[in-house]
C-alpha cells in the first residue's frame, strides 16, 4: 500500500477517533463525577486528544535507577544527546523528538523563565550545593544566570538538563516547593524537549508521513530519597503510546525492579504489541552466564510470564558498547584516524573497551588500535556487532517508527475504553444502584465506606506490629538453633595441626661442620588437612541449613498470615462496602533465604602458631643426650587451624541481623506497595460510591417519583458508552489490518 493511501486511512481514523472522544466528553458532562474525579478525567481526555491530533507515538523508556535508560536512548539517537553521570540524575522526563529537518540538536524549554525565578528564590532562601564542581554550583555563584528557552549547542544542552534535574531533585525533597513543580509539569509540552534526527532512522521509510515519533527518558522510580518519582513515572506511562522496559542483565530478577515489572504487567493489556524489553549490559556475560536465547526465555517465562511477549520483543543489548562503536564508526567515516594528541572522552572510553580495560599509549599493541585506522575500524565494527543493538534497532525501533500513526490511534482508543469502563460506567452503575436504595440505605452505605477506609488503616497498623513481632521471634529462634548445634558437637575436635620448619643448622658427617641455613619443607599430611576442611564445611553447613530452613518456614507462615489478613480485608470491602464490586487480586509472595556464602571462612577460622623443638635422630637414635642443643635439637613452627566458636557466633549473628533488617524493609516495601494500590483503587471506588450516594440522598429529598426515569437515563448513557467502545474496536481492527498490509 502506498504512503498516500496509508495517510488517507490514518487521517480518516484520526477523525473518527476524535469524534469518539467528543462523544465521550459530551456523555461525561452528564455523568455524576465528583469534582476531583472530573478534574482527573478531563486531564486524561485532554492528553488523549493531544496525542490523537498530533499523531505522536510516545515511546517512554522506563526502568529502575541506573539501568542504562539514557545510554540506550543515546544509542538509538546515534549521538550522546542526553547527559549521564555515575550518580542518579534524571528526575523529570525529557522528550526527544525525531526531526529529519534538524541536523544537530534543537533544545526547547517553555518554563525557562519560571526556573530562572525559582533559582533566584532558592538562592535567596539559602540554597547551596556541597559539590563545588557541579554545574549547579557554577549557576548559583553567577548572579546573572538565566535558563534558556532554546539552545543548539550540545554541551550547553547537557549542562542545562543537568541543572534543571538537580533543581527538581532538591525541590521535590523540600515539601514547600513540591506543589510549585507539580503545577508547572502537567502536559508533555511542559518538559524539556530535544529535536534531532535519529541516525538509525535516517534511511528508514515511515509507514505514514503524517505521524511523529518521540522517545522519552524517565527517572528511576526506585530512588529511595524521592518516592515521588514513582508518581512521575506513572504519569508518564499514562501519557505513553508505547513502552520500552530496560532491565539490567547483571541483576535480573532483582527486588529493586520488581515493582516496575509489576507496573508493566498491569499496563500490558493496554499496550499489546507496543511493549519492548531491552536487557542492557549484556556484554557482562561470561561462560557461566545465561546466553542470549536463555536470557530471552528467562525474561519471557519468569519475569514477565503474565504478559505473553513474543521473542522478537525482547532484546539483550549493550547500550554503552553500541553508543561508543557508533560514535567511532561515524568519526572514522570522515576522519583518517584518532589523534593521540587530542583524544576525546568518548574515544578514550572506546579504546579502553577494546583493550584489556585501560588503554595504554606506551603499549605497542594498544597503540596499534589508533595508529592503524583499519584496525580501529575493525574493532569498532566488532564492538557494534557484539552489542547486538543492530537487531534491536532494525526490529523494535524501526517497527515502532513505521507504525507510529496507527499505533498512536490504537493506544488512544485503548485508553479511551479503559476510561469509559473504570470511570464513567462505574459511576453510572453506582448511580443506578443508588437510585434503587432508600435514604436510610444510602446513609448506611456512606458510613460503610468510611468504615472501609478506616479498616485499611487498621490493616497497615496490625501488619506493622506483626512484622516487629516476627523479627523478635526470629532472633530468639535462630539463637536457639545455633546453641543446639554448637552444643551437639565438640568444637575442639575441629582443628588441624601443621608443622612448618624454621631455619635449622644441618650437618652431614661432621657434627662440628659450619652451620648452614636450611629451609627444606617438612612434609604435611594432606589427607588430614582435607578431612579437617570437609568436616568444618559440613559442620557450618548443618547450622546454616537449619537457619535457612527455619527462615523459609517462618517467612512462609508470615506470608500466609499477612495474605489471610489482606484476603479478609478484601472480602470485607467487596461484600460490605463495595457491594460485590471485585478488587484486583494481589499477592505478597514473601520468600526469605539465608545466604550461605555471606559469612566468609576468615570470620570463624583461627590460626595459632607456636615455635617448638624436638630431638634430632640419626639412624633412629635420639641425639637428646648431645651437649650442644643446636646439634641435639631442631626447632619448628606448629600452626593450629581451628574453629573459633565465639567469632563464628558473632559473624553469624551480625549476618542474621542484616538479613532480618533487609527482609523486614523488603516486606514493608511490598506491603506498602499493596496498600498504595489498594488505597488508590478503593479510594477511587469509595469516592464514586460516596459521591453517588450523597447525590442520590439530595435527589430523593427533592423528588421521589422520577426514580424510574433516572435509572433509564443512566442506562441510556451506559448504552451510548458501549457503542463508543464498539466503534473504537472497529477502528482498531481496521488499523491493525493496515499495519499488516
C-alpha positions in Angstrom: 0.0 0.0 0.0 1.4 3.5 -0.9 2.2 6.0 1.7 -0.5 8.3 0.2 -3.2 5.6 0.8 -1.9 4.9 4.3 -2.0 8.6 5.1 -5.7 8.7 4.0 -6.6 5.7 6.2 -4.7 7.1 9.2 -6.2 10.6 8.8 -9.7 9.2 8.4 -9.1 7.0 11.5 -7.9 10.0 13.4 -11.0 12.0 12.6 -13.2 9.0 13.7 -11.2 8.8 17.0 -11.6 12.5 17.7 -15.3 12.1 17.1 -15.5 9.3 19.7 -13.5 11.5 22.1 -16.0 14.3 21.6 -19.0 12.0 22.1 -17.4 10.6 25.3 -16.8 14.0 26.6 -20.5 15.0 25.9 -21.8 12.0 27.8 -19.3 12.6 30.6 -20.8 16.0 31.2 -24.0 14.3 32.4 -22.2 11.7 34.5 -22.2 12.3 38.2 -18.4 12.6 38.7 -17.0 14.0 41.9 -15.0 17.3 41.4 -11.6 15.6 41.8 -12.6 12.7 39.5 -13.9 15.1 36.9 -10.7 17.1 37.0 -8.6 13.9 36.6 -10.9 12.6 33.8 -10.7 15.9 31.9 -6.9 15.9 32.2 -6.7 12.3 30.8 -9.1 13.2 28.0 -7.0 16.2 27.1 -3.9 14.1 26.8 -5.7 11.6 24.6 -7.0 14.5 22.4 -3.5 16.0 22.1 -1.7 12.7 21.2 -4.5 11.9 18.7 -4.4 15.3 17.0 -0.6 15.2 16.7 -0.5 11.5 15.8 2.5 11.4 18.1 3.8 8.0 19.1 5.3 8.5 22.6 7.7 5.7 23.4 8.6 6.0 27.1 11.8 4.3 28.3 11.2 3.0 31.8 13.3 1.0 34.3 15.0 1.3 37.7 17.7 3.8 38.6 21.0 3.3 36.7 19.6 0.6 34.4 21.1 2.4 31.4 18.0 4.2 30.1 19.7 7.4 29.0 22.6 5.5 27.4 20.2 3.3 25.5 18.3 6.3 24.2 21.7 7.8 23.1 22.4 4.7 21.2 19.0 4.9 19.5 19.5 8.5 18.5 23.1 7.8 17.4 24.8 10.5 19.5 25.4 11.4 23.2 22.3 13.5 23.3 21.4 13.0 27.0 23.9 13.7 29.8 24.8 10.9 32.2 26.9 10.6 35.3 27.7 8.0 38.0 25.1 9.2 40.4 21.3 9.4 39.7 20.4 12.4 37.6 17.1 12.1 35.8 14.2 13.4 37.9 11.7 14.7 35.3 11.0 13.2 31.8 13.0 14.6 28.8 11.3 14.3 25.4 13.4 13.5 22.3 11.5 14.1 19.0 12.7 12.6 15.7 13.0 15.5 13.3 14.6 14.9 9.8 14.9 18.7 9.3 17.3 19.1 12.3 20.9 18.1 11.6 22.2 18.9 15.0 20.1 19.4 18.1 17.4 21.9 18.9 16.5 22.2 22.6 13.3 23.9 23.9 12.0 24.5 27.4 8.9 26.6 27.8 9.4 27.1 31.6 12.9 28.6 31.4 11.8 32.0 32.9 10.0 30.3 35.7 13.1 28.2 36.5 15.3 31.3 36.5 12.9 32.9 39.1 12.8 29.6 41.0 16.7 29.5 41.2 16.7 33.1 42.5 14.2 32.2 45.1 16.3 29.2 46.2 19.4 31.3 46.4 17.5 33.9 48.5 16.4 31.1 50.9 20.0 29.9 51.4 20.1 27.0 48.9 23.6 25.7 48.3 25.3 22.7 47.0 28.1 20.6 48.5 29.7 19.8 45.1 31.7 22.8 44.1 32.5 21.4 40.7 28.9 20.7 39.7 27.1 22.8 37.0 24.5 23.9 39.6 27.3 25.3 41.9 28.5 27.5 39.0 25.0 28.7 38.3 24.5 29.7 42.0 27.6 31.8 42.0 26.6 33.5 38.7 24.1 36.2 39.7 23.4 37.0 36.0 22.5 33.4 35.1 19.1 32.7 33.5 17.8 29.5 31.9 17.4 29.3 28.1 14.2 28.7 26.2 16.1 27.4 23.2 19.7 26.0 22.7 21.5 24.4 19.8 24.9 23.7 21.4 25.1 20.1 22.7 27.4 20.9 25.6 25.1 23.7 26.8 22.1 21.4 26.4 23.9 18.8 28.7 24.6 21.5 31.3 21.1 22.9 31.2 19.4 19.5 31.6 21.7 18.5 34.5 20.9 21.8 36.3 17.2 21.5 35.7 17.1 17.9 37.1 19.3 18.9 40.1 16.9 21.8 41.0 13.9 19.5 40.6 15.6 16.9 42.8 16.1 19.5 45.6 12.6 21.0 45.2 10.9 17.6 45.3 12.8 16.8 48.5 11.6 20.1 50.1 7.8 19.9 50.6 7.3 23.7 50.2 8.5 23.6 46.6 6.8 20.4 45.5 3.5 21.8 44.6 5.1 24.6 42.5 6.7 21.9 40.3 3.6 19.8 40.2 1.7 22.8 38.7 4.5 23.5 36.3 4.8 20.0 34.8 1.3 18.8 33.7 1.4 18.3 30.0 4.0 16.8 27.7 4.8 20.2 26.3 5.9 21.3 29.8 9.0 19.2 29.9 12.5 19.8 28.3 12.3 18.8 24.6 15.1 17.9 22.2 14.6 17.9 18.4 17.1 15.9 16.4 17.3 13.4 13.6 17.7 9.8 14.8 20.7 8.5 12.9 19.3 4.9 12.9 16.1 6.1 11.2 17.9 8.2 8.6 17.2 5.8 5.7 14.0 4.2 7.1 10.8 5.0 5.2 8.0 5.9 7.5 4.7 4.0 7.1 2.8 7.2 7.4 4.4 10.7 6.9 1.7 12.5 8.9 2.8 10.9 12.2 5.6 11.8 14.7 8.0 9.6 16.7 9.0 10.6 20.2 11.3 8.8 22.8 11.0 9.9 26.4 13.7 9.4 29.1 12.2 8.8 32.5 13.6 8.7 36.1 14.2 5.5 38.1 11.1 5.0 40.2 13.1 3.2 42.9 15.2 6.1 44.2 14.8 5.9 48.0 15.1 9.6 48.7 12.4 10.5 46.1 9.3 8.3 46.4 7.5 11.0 44.3 9.4 9.7 41.3 7.1 6.7 41.2 4.2 9.1 40.6 6.1 10.9 37.9 6.8 7.6 36.1 3.2 6.5 36.5 2.0 9.8 34.9 4.4 9.4 32.0 3.2 5.9 31.4 -0.3 7.3 31.2 0.9 9.7 28.5 2.6 7.0 26.5 1.6 5.2 23.3 4.3 2.5 23.7 6.8 1.4 26.4 10.4 0.3 26.4 11.3 -1.5 29.6 15.1 -1.6 30.3 16.3 -4.4 32.6 19.9 -4.9 33.9 21.4 -8.2 32.8 23.8 -8.2 35.8 20.9 -8.0 38.2 17.9 -9.7 36.6 15.0 -10.6 38.9 16.2 -8.0 41.4 13.8 -6.9 44.1 14.5 -3.3 43.0 12.7 -3.6 39.7 10.0 -6.0 40.8 7.6 -3.0 41.4 8.4 -1.7 37.9 7.8 -5.2 36.3 4.5 -5.4 38.2 3.5 -2.0 37.0 4.3 -3.0 33.4 2.2 -6.2 33.8 -0.7 -4.1 34.9 -0.4 -1.9 31.8 0.4 -4.7 29.4 -3.1 -5.2 28.2 -3.4 -1.6 27.1 -0.1 -1.7 25.1 -0.5 -5.1 23.5 2.3 -5.3 20.8 3.7 -1.9 21.8 5.8 -3.2 24.7 9.5 -3.7 24.1 12.1 -5.1 26.6 15.8 -4.3 26.4 18.1 -6.4 28.6 21.0 -3.9 29.0 24.7 -4.7 29.9 24.6 -8.0 28.1 28.4 -7.5 27.5 28.9 -8.5 31.1 28.1 -12.2 30.4 30.7 -14.9 30.8 30.9 -18.7 30.3 28.7 -19.2 33.4 26.1 -16.7 32.5 22.8 -17.1 30.5 23.3 -16.9 26.7 21.0 -14.8 24.5 18.3 -17.4 24.0 18.3 -18.3 27.7 18.0 -14.7 28.7 15.1 -14.1 26.3 13.4 -17.2 27.7 14.0 -16.2 31.3 12.5 -12.7 30.8 9.6 -14.1 28.9 8.7 -17.1 31.1 9.9 -16.0 34.6 10.0 -12.2 34.9 7.1 -11.2 32.6 5.2 -14.5 32.3 1.7 -12.9 32.6 2.3 -10.7 29.5 2.9 -13.4 26.9 5.5 -11.4 25.0 6.9 -12.8 21.7 10.6 -13.5 21.5 11.1 -10.7 18.9 10.1 -8.1 21.5 12.9 -9.0 24.0 16.4 -7.8 23.1 19.7 -8.5 25.1 21.9 -5.5 24.3 24.9 -3.5 25.4 23.9 0.2 25.1 27.3 1.6 26.1 29.2 -0.5 23.5 26.6 0.3 20.9 27.0 4.1 21.5 30.8 4.0 21.6 31.1 1.9 18.5 28.5 4.1 16.6 30.5 7.2 17.5 33.7 5.6 16.4 32.2 4.4 13.0 30.7 7.9 12.4 34.0 9.6 13.2 36.1 7.3 11.1 33.8 7.9 8.1 35.0 11.5 8.0 38.5 11.3 9.6 41.6 9.3 8.8 42.2 8.1 12.4 42.0 9.0 16.1 44.6 11.7 17.0 46.6 10.6 20.0 47.3 14.3 21.0 43.7 15.2 21.3 41.7 12.1 22.2 38.1 13.0 23.1 36.4 11.5 26.2 34.3 9.0 24.3 37.3 8.0 22.2 39.2 7.1 25.4 36.2 5.1 26.6 36.1 3.3 23.2 39.8 2.4 23.4 39.5 1.2 27.0 36.7 -1.1 25.9 38.6 -2.6 23.0 41.7 -3.4 25.1 42.3 -5.0 28.5 40.3 -2.3 30.3 42.8 0.5 30.3 44.2 1.7 27.1 48.0 2.5 27.3 49.6 4.7 24.7 53.0 3.2 25.6 51.8 -0.3 24.9 52.6 -1.3 21.3 49.5 -3.4 20.9 47.3 -0.7 22.3 48.9 2.0 20.2 48.2 -0.1 17.1 44.5 0.4 17.7 44.7 4.1 16.7 47.9 4.1 14.5 46.3 1.6 12.1 42.9 3.1 11.1 41.9 -0.3 9.6 42.4 -1.9 12.9 40.4 0.8 14.7 37.6 0.4 12.1 37.7 -3.4 12.6 37.4 -3.1 16.4 34.5 -0.6 16.1 32.6 -2.9 13.8 33.3 -5.9 16.1 32.1 -3.9 19.1 28.9 -2.8 17.3 28.1 -6.3 16.3 28.8 -7.7 19.8 26.5 -5.0 21.3 23.6 -6.7 19.5 22.0 -3.3 19.1 21.5 -3.9 15.3 18.6 -6.4 15.8 17.1 -4.1 18.4 17.1 -1.1 16.1 16.2 -3.0 12.9 13.3 -4.8 14.5 11.9 -2.9 17.5 12.7 0.7 16.8 12.1 0.6 13.1 8.8 -1.3 13.7 7.6 1.4 16.2 8.6 4.2 13.8 6.9 2.7 10.8 3.7 2.0 12.8 3.7 5.3 14.6 0.4 6.6 13.1 -1.8 3.5 13.6 -0.2 2.7 17.0 -0.8 6.2 18.3 -4.5 5.9 17.5 -4.8 2.3 18.8 -3.2 3.4 22.1 -5.6 6.4 22.4 -8.6 4.1 21.7 -7.4 1.5 24.2 -7.1 4.2 26.9 -10.4 5.7 26.0 -12.1 2.3 26.6 -10.3 2.0 29.9 -11.5 5.4 31.0 -15.1 4.6 29.9 -15.0 1.3 31.9 -13.2 2.4 35.1 -14.7 5.9 35.4 -17.9 6.6 33.5 -19.6 3.2 33.5 -18.6 2.5 37.2 -20.1 5.9 38.2 -23.3 5.3 36.2 -23.7 1.8 37.7 -23.2 3.3 41.1 -25.9 5.9 40.3 -28.3 3.1 39.2 -27.6 1.2 42.4 -28.1 4.4 44.5 -31.3 5.2 42.7 -32.8 1.9 44.0 -31.9 2.5 47.6 -33.8 4.3 50.3 -32.3 7.3 52.1 -31.6 5.1 55.1 -29.8 2.6 53.0 -27.8 5.3 51.3 -26.7 6.8 54.6 -25.7 3.4 55.8 -23.6 2.9 52.7 -21.8 6.2 53.2 -20.9 5.1 56.8 -19.7 1.7 55.5 -17.4 3.5 53.0 -15.9 5.4 55.9 -15.6 2.2 57.9 -13.8 0.5 54.9 -11.2 3.3 54.7 -10.6 3.1 58.4 -10.2 -0.7 58.1 -7.4 -0.1 55.5 -5.5 2.0 58.1 -6.1 -0.7 60.8 -4.7 -3.4 58.4 -1.5 -1.5 57.9 -1.1 -0.8 61.7 -1.7 -4.5 62.6 0.7 -5.6 59.9 3.4 -3.3 61.3 3.0 -5.0 64.7 3.2 -8.5 63.2 6.4 -7.6 61.4 8.1 -6.4 64.5 7.0 -9.4 66.5 8.2 -11.7 63.7 11.6 -10.0 63.8 11.9 -10.5 67.5 10.8 -14.2 67.3 13.4 -14.8 64.5 16.2 -13.5 66.6 15.2 -15.8 69.5 14.6 -18.9 67.3 17.9 -18.6 65.4 19.8 -18.1 68.7 18.3 -21.4 69.9 19.3 -23.2 66.7 22.9 -22.0 66.9 23.1 -23.0 70.6 21.7 -26.5 70.0 24.1 -27.2 67.0 27.1 -26.0 68.9 26.2 -28.0 72.0 25.8 -31.2 70.0 29.4 -31.1 68.6 32.7 -31.0 70.3 34.1 -27.9 68.6 37.6 -28.5 70.0 37.9 -31.5 67.6 37.6 -29.1 64.7 41.3 -28.3 64.5 44.2 -29.2 62.3 47.9 -29.0 63.2 50.5 -28.3 60.6 54.3 -28.3 61.2 56.4 -25.8 59.4 60.2 -26.0 59.7 62.2 -22.9 60.7 65.8 -22.2 59.7 67.8 -25.2 61.0 71.5 -25.9 61.0 72.3 -29.1 59.2 75.3 -31.4 59.5 76.0 -34.5 57.5 79.1 -36.5 58.5 80.9 -34.0 60.7 78.8 -32.6 63.6 81.3 -29.8 64.1 81.0 -28.5 60.5 79.9 -24.9 59.8 76.2 -24.3 60.3 74.2 -23.6 57.1 70.7 -22.3 56.6 68.2 -25.0 55.9 64.7 -24.3 54.7 63.8 -27.7 53.5 60.0 -28.2 53.9 58.7 -30.8 56.2 56.0 -32.9 54.5 52.4 -32.5 55.8 49.6 -34.9 55.8 47.4 -33.6 53.0 44.7 -36.1 53.6 44.3 -35.0 57.2 44.1 -31.3 56.2 41.4 -32.1 53.6 39.5 -34.1 56.1 39.6 -31.1 58.5 38.3 -28.8 55.8 35.4 -31.1 54.8 34.5 -31.6 58.5 34.4 -27.9 59.1 32.4 -27.1 56.0 29.9 -29.9 56.9 29.5 -28.6 60.5 29.0 -25.0 59.3 26.5 -26.1 56.7 24.4 -28.0 59.3 24.0 -24.8 61.2 23.3 -22.6 58.2 20.9 -25.0 56.6 19.0 -25.3 59.9 18.7 -21.5 60.0 17.7 -21.3 56.3 15.0 -23.9 56.8 13.7 -22.0 59.8 13.7 -18.7 58.0 11.8 -20.2 55.0 9.3 -21.9 57.2 8.7 -18.7 59.3 8.5 -16.4 56.3 6.0 -18.8 54.6 3.9 -18.7 57.8 4.3 -14.9 57.9 3.2 -14.5 54.3 0.3 -16.9 54.8 -0.8 -14.9 57.9 -0.5 -11.5 56.1 -2.1 -12.8 52.9 -5.0 -14.0 55.1 -5.4 -10.5 56.6 -5.3 -9.0 53.1 -7.8 -11.5 51.8 -10.2 -11.0 54.7 -9.9 -7.2 54.2 -10.6 -7.6 50.5 -13.6 -9.9 51.2 -15.0 -7.4 53.7 -14.6 -4.5 51.3 -16.2 -6.3 48.4 -19.2 -7.6 50.3 -19.9 -4.9 52.8 -18.5 -1.7 51.3 -18.3 -2.1 47.6 -21.4 -4.3 47.3 -19.9 -7.1 45.2 -17.5 -5.0 43.1 -14.4 -7.1 42.8 -11.0 -5.7 43.7 -7.9 -6.7 41.7 -6.3 -9.8 43.4 -2.8 -9.1 44.9 -0.2 -11.5 46.2 2.6 -10.7 48.7 4.9 -13.5 47.6 7.3 -13.3 50.6 10.3 -15.6 50.4 13.3 -15.2 52.7 16.5 -17.2 52.4 19.8 -17.3 54.2 22.8 -16.6 52.0 25.2 -19.5 52.7 28.1 -17.5 51.1 27.5 -14.4 53.2 29.9 -15.5 56.0 33.5 -15.9 55.0 35.8 -18.5 56.4 38.0 -15.8 57.8 35.1 -14.9 60.1 35.3 -18.2 62.0 38.7 -19.9 61.3 41.5 -19.0 63.7 45.2 -19.8 63.3 47.7 -20.0 66.1 51.4 -20.5 65.6 53.9 -21.7 68.2 57.6 -22.4 68.0 58.6 -25.8 69.3 61.7 -28.0 69.3 62.3 -31.8 69.1 65.4 -34.1 69.4 67.2 -35.0 66.2 67.5 -38.6 65.3 70.3 -40.4 63.5 69.7 -44.0 62.4 66.7 -44.0 64.7 68.7 -42.9 67.7 67.9 -39.7 69.6 70.6 -37.0 70.0 68.9 -35.5 73.0 72.0 -36.6 75.1 74.3 -34.4 73.0 75.7 -31.5 75.0 75.2 -28.8 72.2 71.5 -28.0 71.9 71.9 -26.6 68.4 73.0 -30.0 67.2 70.9 -32.1 69.5 67.6 -30.4 68.8 65.8 -28.9 65.8 63.2 -26.1 66.0 60.0 -25.9 64.1 56.7 -24.0 64.0 53.4 -25.6 64.6 50.3 -23.8 63.1 47.0 -24.9 64.6 44.0 -24.1 62.4 40.7 -24.4 64.4 37.1 -23.4 64.5 36.6 -20.2 66.6 33.2 -20.6 68.2 32.9 -17.0 69.5 34.0 -15.5 66.2 31.5 -17.6 64.3 28.6 -16.8 66.6 29.4 -13.1 66.2 29.7 -13.2 62.4 26.5 -15.3 62.2 24.6 -13.1 64.5 25.6 -9.9 62.6 24.6 -11.6 59.3 21.2 -12.7 60.7 20.6 -9.1 61.9 21.4 -7.8 58.5 19.1 -10.4 56.9 16.2 -9.6 59.3 16.7 -5.9 58.7 16.9 -6.1 54.9 14.0 -8.5 54.7 11.8 -6.5 57.0 12.4 -3.5 54.8 11.6 -5.5 51.8 8.4 -6.9 53.3 7.3 -3.5 54.4 8.0 -2.1 50.9 5.9 -4.9 49.3 3.1 -4.3 51.8 3.3 -0.6 51.3 3.0 -1.2 47.5 0.0 -3.4 48.1 -1.5 -0.8 50.4 -0.9 2.0 47.9 -2.5 0.0 45.1 -5.5 -0.8 47.4 -5.6 2.8 48.6 -5.8 4.1 45.1 -8.4 1.5 43.8 -10.5 1.6 47.0 -10.4 5.3 47.4 -11.5 5.7 43.8 -14.4 3.3 44.2 -15.3 4.7 47.6 -15.3 8.2 46.2 -17.7 7.1 43.4 -20.0 5.3 45.8 -19.9 8.1 48.4 -20.5 10.9 45.9 -23.2 8.9 44.2 -24.9 8.1 47.5 -24.8 11.7 48.7 -26.1 12.9 45.4 -28.9 10.4 45.5 -29.9 11.4 49.0 -30.2 15.0 47.8 -32.2 14.0 44.8 -34.5 11.8 46.9 -35.1 14.6 49.3 -36.3 16.7 46.4 -38.2 14.2 44.3 -39.2 10.6 44.5 -41.5 10.0 41.5 -38.7 10.3 38.9 -36.6 7.4 40.2 -37.6 5.0 37.3 -36.8 7.7 34.8 -33.4 8.3 36.3 -32.4 4.7 36.1 -33.5 4.6 32.4 -31.4 7.7 31.8 -28.4 6.2 33.4 -28.8 3.0 31.4 -29.1 5.0 28.1 -25.8 6.7 28.9 -24.1 3.3 29.5 -25.6 2.2 26.2 -24.0 5.2 24.5 -20.7 4.5 26.0 -20.9 0.8 24.9 -21.5 2.0 21.4 -18.4 4.2 21.6 -16.4 1.2 22.8 -17.7 -1.0 19.9 -16.9 1.8 17.4 -13.4 2.1 18.8 -12.7 -1.6 18.5 -13.8 -1.4 14.8 -11.3 1.4 14.2 -8.6 -0.6 15.9 -9.3 -3.7 13.8 -9.0 -1.5 10.6 -5.7 0.0 11.8 -4.3 -3.5 12.7 -5.1 -4.7 9.1 -3.5 -1.5 7.7 -0.3 -2.3 9.7 -0.2 -5.8 8.2 -0.7 -4.6 4.7 
